[in-house]
Amino acid sequence: MDADAGAWRRALDAAVTDPARLDPAALAAGAPAAVDDALRAFADTHGAVALPVLEALASERIDRTVRRAARVALYRLAQRGVQPPPRPAPKPVVERRPERAVRAWLSGVDGSGSRAVWVLFEGPWAGQSLCSLIVNDEAGVMDAAGGEITKKRLESELAGLRASQKLPWVEVEPARALAVVGEAVALHRARGTSPPAAFGRWERLFTPGELAPLPALVPDAALVEHAAELLELPEMAGWFLDPEAVQADALDLLQARDSQLVLSEAVKTEREAAIVARVVERELGPEARRRWARRLADMAFIFRSTERPEQAALAEAAAAALADEARAATGQPFARALAQRGLDVAAEVALGRVSASDVSRKPGA
């Protein structure tokens, strides 16, 4: 054995227990026949133990001469029944996709400006999670819940929702629901408040966004005059000004109605109308008008989505009139009806017939 062959054998023998000692470049410098002899002798000496070293030398990254000799040595061992254990089957590659909203639902808006939002997210491995929220147009996210859900459980939940909820529900494009929640998140940031802790696991899935502009609406004079009829609908029974804000006005109203003075019905009606006008002017300033107009526009969308075009047209007309600040709110039937109903409820509270907490229009009450 020449000096090179002896050095190769020592390096190969050492590589059995110390792979770092393997030096394919040294082998590549030798004559092909000498390299073949060295690897054959190495394989004969070590048998199965030599397999990892030979497989490393048979790699495509190794010099062609060394690679060929290593493969011949492996073949000879295989002929003797010495083979490496079968390689494990490659694991299927499963693409990890980002979570995305695949379905969504919105409820109508109640008299405090709150509505429910459901968003179904598809997870990175195709599992699904349902995020259930209550959002308010003055306070932001009010409540959050949800978690992983099966398709069968989702259908069961939806059936129960349709059967039990007082407000109408509609399925919407996920982008619309994401925007509604994004507006609620932005409201927290603008006001320096925090959503409930339970929203923490979902917050990364919603992008804060400013309020979308109201749709272009043109007030129809005839419809504006009849817009107060909306408040007769069951789903809008809770639409009225906050009774606490008009409590003093309600007492004035009760005194006017119970006055010991002999007053004509016309005078009593005039006094009551003046109280209502005072409340409208005070409680429906520019910001409040925009808020109620947006609630009406949202309800118009709900009505159209549930095939109620007449109610949708009334809601759009009332929204357009409130949004037009050139129109005095005191002359709008819908605004006056909001105030009148708020006064009537406040009067019931003052008479002890209902609880103030039960009829409060404050968010979360």
LINWOHU-V790948 format. One record per residue. N is the residue number from 1. SS is DSSP state (H for helix, E for strand, L for the rest). PHI is phi in whole degrees, 0 to 359 (999 if undefined). D_CENTER is the distance of its C-alpha to the mean C-alpha in whole Angstrom. Layout:
((N & SS & PHI & D_CENTER) (N & SS & PHI & D_CENTER))
This chain:
((1 & L & 999 & 75) (2 & L & 284 & 75) (3 & H & 298 & 73) (4 & H & 298 & 70) (5 & H & 298 & 69) (6 & H & 295 & 70) (7 & H & 294 & 67) (8 & H & 298 & 65) (9 & H & 297 & 66) (10 & H & 295 & 65) (11 & H & 294 & 62) (12 & H & 293 & 61) (13 & H & 298 & 62) (14 & H & 293 & 60) (15 & H & 293 & 57) (16 & H & 300 & 57) (17 & H & 254 & 56) (18 & L & 224 & 55) (19 & H & 303 & 53) (20 & H & 295 & 53) (21 & H & 281 & 56) (22 & L & 289 & 56) (23 & L & 230 & 57) (24 & H & 300 & 57) (25 & H & 297 & 58) (26 & H & 295 & 62) (27 & H & 295 & 62) (28 & H & 297 & 61) (29 & L & 281 & 64) (30 & L & 273 & 67) (31 & L & 291 & 68) (32 & H & 306 & 67) (33 & H & 295 & 69) (34 & H & 293 & 69) (35 & H & 296 & 65) (36 & H & 297 & 66) (37 & H & 295 & 68) (38 & H & 295 & 66) (39 & H & 287 & 63) (40 & H & 295 & 65) (41 & H & 296 & 67) (42 & H & 298 & 64) (43 & H & 293 & 63) (44 & H & 297 & 66) (45 & H & 287 & 66) (46 & H & 258 & 63) (47 & H & 59 & 61) (48 & H & 299 & 58) (49 & H & 295 & 57) (50 & H & 282 & 58) (51 & H & 303 & 55) (52 & H & 302 & 52) (53 & H & 291 & 54) (54 & H & 295 & 56) (55 & H & 296 & 52) (56 & H & 297 & 51) (57 & H & 286 & 54) (58 & L & 273 & 53) (59 & L & 294 & 50) (60 & L & 296 & 50) (61 & L & 279 & 49) (62 & L & 272 & 53) (63 & L & 309 & 56) (64 & H & 300 & 57) (65 & H & 297 & 61) (66 & H & 293 & 59) (67 & H & 300 & 56) (68 & H & 295 & 59) (69 & H & 296 & 61) (70 & H & 294 & 58) (71 & H & 293 & 57) (72 & H & 296 & 61) (73 & H & 297 & 61) (74 & H & 296 & 58) (75 & H & 297 & 60) (76 & H & 297 & 63) (77 & H & 296 & 61) (78 & H & 298 & 59) (79 & H & 296 & 63) (80 & L & 268 & 64) (81 & L & 88 & 61) (82 & L & 260 & 59) (83 & L & 227 & 55) (84 & L & 293 & 52) (85 & L & 298 & 50) (86 & L & 300 & 47) (87 & L & 289 & 44) (88 & L & 295 & 41) (89 & L & 299 & 39) (90 & L & 298 & 36) (91 & L & 289 & 33) (92 & L & 299 & 31) (93 & L & 277 & 28) (94 & L & 254 & 25) (95 & L & 291 & 22) (96 & L & 271 & 19) (97 & L & 265 & 16) (98 & L & 293 & 13) (99 & L & 296 & 10) (100 & E & 215 & 9) (101 & E & 282 & 7) (102 & E & 246 & 10) (103 & E & 213 & 10) (104 & E & 202 & 9) (105 & E & 221 & 11) (106 & E & 231 & 12) (107 & E & 265 & 15) (108 & L & 292 & 18) (109 & L & 258 & 18) (110 & L & 270 & 21) (111 & L & 289 & 24) (112 & L & 262 & 22) (113 & L & 88 & 19) (114 & E & 262 & 16) (115 & E & 209 & 14) (116 & E & 264 & 12) (117 & E & 226 & 9) (118 & E & 243 & 8) (119 & E & 230 & 5) (120 & E & 262 & 8) (121 & E & 255 & 7) (122 & E & 262 & 11) (123 & L & 278 & 12) (124 & L & 296 & 15) (125 & L & 248 & 18) (126 & L & 80 & 17) (127 & L & 288 & 16) (128 & E & 236 & 13) (129 & E & 229 & 10) (130 & E & 252 & 9) (131 & E & 257 & 6) (132 & E & 247 & 9) (133 & E & 228 & 9) (134 & E & 242 & 12) (135 & E & 240 & 12) (136 & E & 229 & 15) (137 & L & 283 & 17) (138 & L & 247 & 19) (139 & L & 244 & 17) (140 & E & 92 & 14) (141 & E & 283 & 12) (142 & E & 261 & 14) (143 & E & 205 & 13) (144 & E & 213 & 10) (145 & E & 202 & 11) (146 & E & 129 & 11) (147 & E & 164 & 12) (148 & E & 298 & 14) (149 & L & 210 & 15) (150 & L & 273 & 18) (151 & H & 298 & 18) (152 & H & 295 & 21) (153 & H & 294 & 19) (154 & H & 299 & 16) (155 & H & 298 & 19) (156 & H & 295 & 21) (157 & H & 296 & 18) (158 & H & 295 & 17) (159 & H & 297 & 21) (160 & H & 295 & 21) (161 & H & 296 & 19) (162 & H & 297 & 21) (163 & H & 279 & 24) (164 & H & 250 & 23) (165 & L & 279 & 21) (166 & L & 281 & 23) (167 & L & 273 & 21) (168 & L & 291 & 20) (169 & E & 239 & 17) (170 & E & 222 & 16) (171 & E & 277 & 14) (172 & E & 229 & 13) (173 & L & 298 & 12) (174 & H & 308 & 8) (175 & H & 300 & 9) (176 & H & 292 & 10) (177 & H & 294 & 7) (178 & H & 299 & 5) (179 & H & 292 & 9) (180 & H & 300 & 9) (181 & H & 290 & 7) (182 & H & 300 & 8) (183 & H & 295 & 11) (184 & H & 294 & 11) (185 & H & 295 & 11) (186 & H & 297 & 14) (187 & H & 297 & 16) (188 & H & 300 & 16) (189 & H & 294 & 17) (190 & H & 292 & 19) (191 & H & 261 & 21) (192 & L & 70 & 21) (193 & L & 251 & 19) (194 & L & 238 & 17) (195 & L & 291 & 14) (196 & L & 300 & 15) (197 & H & 303 & 15) (198 & H & 296 & 13) (199 & H & 280 & 10) (200 & L & 304 & 12) (201 & L & 289 & 10) (202 & L & 254 & 7) (203 & H & 303 & 7) (204 & H & 296 & 9) (205 & H & 272 & 5) (206 & L & 238 & 5) (207 & L & 262 & 9) (208 & L & 303 & 11) (209 & L & 209 & 13) (210 & L & 290 & 16) (211 & L & 301 & 16) (212 & L & 291 & 17) (213 & L & 297 & 21) (214 & L & 298 & 22) (215 & L & 298 & 23) (216 & L & 293 & 27) (217 & L & 238 & 29) (218 & L & 247 & 32) (219 & L & 295 & 34) (220 & L & 268 & 36) (221 & H & 305 & 39) (222 & H & 294 & 39) (223 & H & 289 & 36) (224 & H & 302 & 35) (225 & H & 294 & 38) (226 & H & 256 & 37) (227 & H & 297 & 33) (228 & H & 297 & 34) (229 & H & 297 & 34) (230 & H & 301 & 31) (231 & H & 289 & 31) (232 & H & 274 & 33) (233 & L & 285 & 30) (234 & H & 304 & 29) (235 & H & 287 & 25) (236 & H & 243 & 26) (237 & L & 295 & 29) (238 & L & 268 & 27) (239 & L & 272 & 27) (240 & L & 195 & 30) (241 & L & 294 & 30) (242 & L & 300 & 30) (243 & H & 303 & 33) (244 & H & 297 & 34) (245 & H & 289 & 34) (246 & H & 242 & 37) (247 & H & 299 & 39) (248 & H & 296 & 42) (249 & H & 294 & 42) (250 & H & 295 & 41) (251 & H & 295 & 44) (252 & H & 299 & 46) (253 & H & 295 & 45) (254 & H & 297 & 47) (255 & H & 295 & 50) (256 & H & 296 & 50) (257 & H & 288 & 50) (258 & L & 257 & 53) (259 & L & 303 & 55) (260 & L & 283 & 59) (261 & L & 290 & 60) (262 & L & 277 & 61) (263 & L & 241 & 58) (264 & L & 289 & 58) (265 & H & 298 & 55) (266 & H & 296 & 54) (267 & H & 292 & 54) (268 & H & 299 & 52) (269 & H & 296 & 50) (270 & H & 295 & 50) (271 & H & 296 & 49) (272 & H & 297 & 46) (273 & H & 296 & 45) (274 & H & 292 & 46) (275 & H & 295 & 44) (276 & H & 299 & 41) (277 & H & 299 & 41) (278 & H & 298 & 41) (279 & H & 294 & 38) (280 & H & 301 & 36) (281 & H & 296 & 38) (282 & H & 281 & 37) (283 & H & 270 & 33) (284 & L & 247 & 32) (285 & L & 284 & 32) (286 & H & 305 & 30) (287 & H & 294 & 27) (288 & H & 296 & 27) (289 & H & 298 & 28) (290 & H & 296 & 25) (291 & H & 295 & 23) (292 & H & 293 & 25) (293 & H & 296 & 25) (294 & H & 294 & 21) (295 & H & 299 & 21) (296 & H & 295 & 23) (297 & H & 297 & 22) (298 & H & 295 & 19) (299 & H & 291 & 21) (300 & H & 299 & 23) (301 & H & 298 & 20) (302 & H & 298 & 20) (303 & H & 298 & 23) (304 & H & 294 & 24) (305 & H & 291 & 21) (306 & L & 253 & 23) (307 & L & 60 & 26) (308 & L & 232 & 28) (309 & H & 296 & 29) (310 & H & 293 & 31) (311 & H & 293 & 29) (312 & H & 298 & 27) (313 & H & 295 & 30) (314 & H & 296 & 31) (315 & H & 295 & 27) (316 & H & 294 & 27) (317 & H & 295 & 31) (318 & H & 296 & 30) (319 & H & 296 & 27) (320 & H & 297 & 29) (321 & H & 293 & 32) (322 & H & 293 & 30) (323 & H & 290 & 29) (324 & L & 274 & 32) (325 & L & 290 & 34) (326 & L & 285 & 37) (327 & L & 264 & 37) (328 & L & 295 & 38) (329 & H & 294 & 36) (330 & H & 296 & 39) (331 & H & 260 & 40) (332 & L & 259 & 37) (333 & H & 305 & 37) (334 & H & 293 & 33) (335 & H & 296 & 33) (336 & H & 294 & 37) (337 & H & 293 & 35) (338 & H & 301 & 32) (339 & H & 292 & 35) (340 & H & 300 & 37) (341 & H & 293 & 35) (342 & H & 298 & 34) (343 & H & 295 & 38) (344 & H & 296 & 38) (345 & H & 292 & 36) (346 & H & 298 & 37) (347 & H & 295 & 41) (348 & H & 296 & 40) (349 & H & 295 & 38) (350 & H & 298 & 42) (351 & L & 275 & 44) (352 & L & 77 & 42) (353 & L & 274 & 41) (354 & L & 224 & 37) (355 & L & 275 & 35) (356 & H & 300 & 34) (357 & H & 293 & 31) (358 & H & 287 & 30) (359 & H & 243 & 30) (360 & L & 298 & 28) (361 & L & 259 & 26) (362 & L & 287 & 25) (363 & L & 304 & 21) (364 & L & 84 & 21) (365 & L & 291 & 24))
